[in-house]
């Protein structure tokens, strides 16, 4: 009887401990168990030769060493994951054992990258009640990587049949991992393929917990899209890896609405050519009075926004700021870092031990995140007390690269040829599909984008090769500066 009582007490204590891991909801994270029967696309891809998504899996290569590695993301943010992969040197290329040998670990590999920019941001679908449509998009992303087809332009009627299938699928998108990892595993089994998908969330959570000091109360912050936060994928993963102790770890999630879109130059969130307030018809980001993401005038000093056309303002007759639109990636980052710190301050749960950049787009601006944390430390003692000088900012991409390497080693799938040419694709709305609604900018209007239904068998987008003109000027500059190896790989500058 005493043993049972002790076990009961331990069980109850574990519940109390783990309930501190999610300050935002106070509830157990929900498990995601997708039902494949809901998506007729799964059987259509395998069994319907008349479908634009059909793949004859009987012809899928059995010898896969020479195949490329497939990587997909909702936009260009996943290029940070590719960067981590191609720069990694943690293993000996001859023995494949742990230990640097001065040679990049994936030097003999080629890659196929897909950014589903036409349908981004993925993080908003859950808030719009369209999780099922997001999951269908994820299935289509995988279908593209496995298929041999692509379009040369969005106006072409017939696809090219010269794309290579892939030997592994890397999910570079946190939201797609949160809502699609288990789904993809099931789909691959349904298609009878000996293939693996590699997700990014577990890798980031594991690294955060490994560096966490369990002898102190503290906070792990998560910057992510709305969809990733809603899924509680990081909360579940952090709970899985955190290991008791006498002190509590709290997770503070900060949804960064619009930040991924701003990085990719989506005009609904940033428009560098604008100098005046655009209004809600054109601007979707945070603002004064915004229902979910209000800019707080009392935190104006904390925000320390960049001025000029990076910040669009209107003032009332008394000179008070009445309207605000953020118009640069840096100002979005300043807003969300300040918001997370303000939440952490209210929680009174100790220092912010580390923060996870839970969206691949954010890693391009890791230094900007760090800079604003340091700025907040400098302006007030209350911030200095909860923001350590050596705050750890975690980009999960490198840990995901290690997982990919271990999979290739397990299956003996390493390529043999150096300097192989990789391919990069972005999606564009399909103007040849009559039901498609496309605005003057060549984009899906928001109501249409988030109003579509599953099981329509529609080729809403076409995947075409990425060319320089498809990148905004700011994004191209950022890639060249922060990811020079990837930049050279994209534009074949060797």
Buried (B, 14 or more C-beta within 10 A) or exposed (E): EEEEEEEEEEEEEEEEBBBBBBBBEEEBBEEBEBEBEEBBBBBBBBEBEEBBBBBEBEEBEEEBBBBBBBBBBBBBBBBBBBBBBBBBBEBBBEEBEEEEBEBBBBBBBBBBBBBBBBBBBBBBBBBBEBBBBBBBBBBBBBBBBBBBBBBEEBEEEEBEEEBBBBBBBBBBBBBBBBBBBBBBBBBBEEBEBEBBBBBBBBBBBBBBBEEBBBEBBBBBBBBBBBBBBBBBBBBBBBBEBBEEBEBBBBBBBBBBBBBBBBBBBBBBBBBBEBEEBBEEEEBBBBBBEBEEBEBEEEBEEBBBBBEEBBBBBEEEEEEEBBBBBBBBBBBBBBBBBBBBBBBBBEBEBBBBBBBBBBBBBBBBBBEBBBBBBEBBBEEEEEBEEBBBEEBBBBBBBBBBBBBBBEBBBEBEBBBEEEEBEBBBBBBBBBEEBEEBBBEEEEBBEEEBBBEBEBEEEEBBBBBBBBEEEBBBEBBBEBBEEBBEEBBEBBBEEE
